[in-house]
């Protein structure tokens, strides 16, 4: 069993643990039909298409 040689202070421990707190920005694709920004691998909320097919019923405004 591992035994620490010296005490690690709270500040030093928290600096090590908290170095990975930033989130990466989500990637955004463009809908080929209407040009709206869409998250990849999801149906477009504006026109309701996915992979060239109509999959959602969207009311016309």
Buried (B, 14 or more C-beta within 10 A) or exposed (E): EEEEEEEEEEEEEEEEEEEEEEEEEEEEEEBEBEEEEBEEEEBBEBBBBBEEEEEEEBEEE
